[in-house]
Amino acid sequence: MDKLDKNNNLKLLKKEKLVPILPNLITTAGLILGLASIMSSISIIAIPGYSEFNQEVIFRKFWWSAAFIGIALLVDCFDGKVARALRTESSFGTSYDSLSDLISFGVAPSVLIYAWGTSMYGKIGLMSVFFYVVCVALRLARFNVQSKDSEKDRFMGLPSPMAAGLLFSPILLFSEFQIAPFSLMFTYYLFAAPIIGLVMVSEVSYMKLPNLSKFGNFNVLVGGAIIITAVITNSGIMTVAVTYTYFLLDLSVCIYKLFRNKFSADKQAEIFNG
């Protein structure tokens, strides 16, 4: 009996040691996925005359470079939730998660779009992606400081995973259907990267995902099955639709409120002066 109790105690002790590191293991998985995307993008640039190389192979490499970031985005949704569920939240975990996000959602998409075509603009293209990475770092630093206060209910500024989604999703779509990029696409990324970076560090309010438990376990399961099926069968279309809808929806609401408040202020000023 004593031996059985001893074995149970040892198992419990091992479990207590393993549980706190589970969220950090998930974060590590996201970090490795970001690094995999970077290495895949670099391998494309390293191909001598890759623009004249087998286009099917190039598209496949770009697809995987983008897909690694997309998978890292999905993984990032779980580490914080697992930490809260297991009550193992810590300042180390928060800092580690931010460093992982900087790689997976800052450096990785920047290297991807640089390999995709921003490099053709030389130093201007390099400056564009550098600025984006700096904005991601600033966004994550602000989140670490303000997450318990001003970002309790809504995000202040575009979250870095969704910002990365705005960059990698068009490449995922083009690579999936093997559509050759055109000059307008390169120009888009030249301006999109810094603009997305500015929205990240802005005070535009973005909604957080709702608490799924209130929808019921069965309904969440059905909805999750539909979403997973849609993503697997139409990954490029779904990622573009989700990320750009999320980006534009709250941004449009913010712009509308600014114009409405300005119009109201001007109208009150006219009444007062009249």
N, C-alpha and C positions, 0 to 999 in steps of 0.2 A: 504493500500500500504506500509505504514511504517512497519507494522507488518510482511508483506511478505519479505521486505528487511532485517528485523532483523533476521527472520528465515534463510534466505539465508546466511547471514553473520555468523550466528552460525554454520551452516553446513560447510561453508568454513573454519571456524576456527577449527572445529573438524577434518576436512580433513587435514589441515596443520599440526595439531598435530600428526595425525596418520601416515602420509606418511613417516616422518623421521625414525620411529621405525620399518617399514616393513622389511628392510634388517636385522635388529637385531633380529626380530622375526624368520626370516628364519634361521639365525645363531643359534638361540636357539633351533629350531627344529633339526638341525644337531647335536648339543650338546646332546640333549635328546636321539637321536638315538644311539650315541656313548655310552652313559651311559647304555642304554637298552642292547647293545651288551655285555658290561662288566658284567652286572648283569646276563645275560643269560649264559655267560661262567662260572661265579662263581657258578651258580646254578648246572652246570654239575659236577664241581669238588666236590661240597658239597654232592652229592649223594653217600652214602656209597657203596663202591665196584662198582662204576659206569661202570667199564669195563665189569662187568658181568650182568649189568642191561639190561632191554629191549632195544635192539640195535636200533629198529625203533624210539623209543622215543629219544634216545641219538642223532641219526642222525638228527632228526627234530630240536632238541635244537641247535646243531651245525650249522644247516642250517640257523636258525633264527639269531644266533649270527653273522654269516658272512653276512647275508642279511641286517641286521641293519646297518652295516658299508657301504655296497654297496648303500643303500638308502641315508645314510649321504653323501656319495660321490656325488650323483646326486643333493642333496639339496645344497651342497657346490658350485655347478656350478652357482647357481642363486643369492646368496646374494650379491656378488660383482657387478654383472650385474644389479641387481635391484637398488642398491645404485647409480651406475653411471647413470642409466636411469632416476632416480628421482632426481639426483644431490644432494644426501644426504650423500656423502662420508665424513667420519670423522676419526680422529685418534682413537677415542673410538671404532668405528666399526671395524677398522683394527686390533686393539689389541684384541678385543672380538672375532673376527673371528679366530685369531691365537690361542687363548686359547681354543676355541672350537675344532679347528683342532688338537691340541695337545692331547685332550681327544679322539676324534673320530678316528684319523688316527695314533696316537702314542700309547696311553695306550690300547685302545680297541683291535686292532689287536695283540698287545703283549700278553694280557691276553688270547685272543682266541688261539693263537698258543701254549701258555704255557699249556692251558687246553687240547689242541689237542694231545700233546705228548712231547713237549720240556721239560716238568717237569721231565721226566724220566731220564734226564741227570743231575739232581740235581743243584748244584751251577753253573756249566758251562752253563746249559740251562737258568738259571736265569740271568747270566751275559750277555748272548746273547740278551735276550729281553730288559734288562736294557740299553744296548748299543744302541739298535734300538731307544728306547724312547728318549734317550739323543740326538741322531742324528736328530730326528724329531724336538726337541726343538731348536737345533742349526739352522736347516734349516729354521724354521719359523722366528726365530729372524733375521737371515740374510735377509730373504725376506722382512721383515718389513722395514729394513734399506735401502735395495738396490732396492726395487720394482720400484721406479720411475726412476732409472738410468740404471743399468746393466741388469735388468730383464724386460725392457720395451717391447722388441720384442720376446725374448725367455727366458725360465727359465734357471737359472744357477744351475745345480743340479736337480736331480729327484724331482718333486713336491710330497709333503707328501701324498696327496690323492691317487696318482698312486702307491706310495710305499706301502700304506696300501692295495691297490688292489692286488699287487703281493703276499701279505700274505694271505688275506682272500679268494681270488678266487679259489685256489686249494681245500680249505676246503669246499667251497660252491659246487664245482663240485663233490667231493667225497661224500658229504652228500646227494646231489641231487640223485645220483645213488646208494647210500648206499654201497659204496665201503669201505671195512675195511682198515684202514691205515696200512702200512707196515713199517719196520724199516728204509728203505731208505728214506721214507717221513719224518720221525722224524729227521734223519740226515740232510736232505735237509734244514729244517727250522733252525736247529742249526747253519748252515753256512750262509743261505740265509738272515736271519735277520740282522746280522752285515754287510754283503756285501751290502745289499740294503741301510742300514744306511750310509755307506761310499759313495755310489753313490749320495745320497741325499746332502751330504755336499761337494761333489766334484765340479769341474768346468765343468763337462760334460754339454753341451748345449742341452736342450730339447725344442721342439717346443710347442707353444701355439696353442689352437684351433683357426682355421681361423674365420674371420668375416663372419658369416652365411648370413648376409643381402645381400652380393654380389651375392649369389646363387639364390636369388628370394624367396619370401615368399611361393609360391606354392611348389617349389622344396624342400625347407626346410621342409615343412609340410609332403610331401611324404616320404622324407628320414627319418624324425623323426618317422613316423608311422611304417616304416620298421624296424628301430632300436628297437623301443619299443616292437613291436611284437616279434622280435628275442630274446630280453632280457627276456620277460615274459615267452616265451615257452622254451627257452634254456638258462636260467640264468647262470648256471655254465660254460657252454662251451663258451658263449659270453664274460663273464667277464675275463676268463683266456686268451682267444684270444686277446681281446682288450688291457688288461694291459701288457701282456708279449710282444706283438708286439710293443707297445709304448716304453717299457723299452729297448728292444733289438735293435730296429731300430737306434735310435740316439746314443746309446752306441757303436754299431758296426761302425757307421760313425766316431765317435770320435777316436776309436782304429785304424781304417784304416788311418785316417789323421796323427795320431802319428807315425805309422810305415812308412807312406809315407814321412813325414818330416824328420824322422831319416835316412831313406834310401837316401834322397836327400842330407842331411848334410854329411853323410859318403862318398857319391860319390864326392861331392865338395871337401871334405878333401883329398881324394885320388888324384884328379886332381891337387890340389894345391901342395901336397907333391910330386907328380910325376913330 
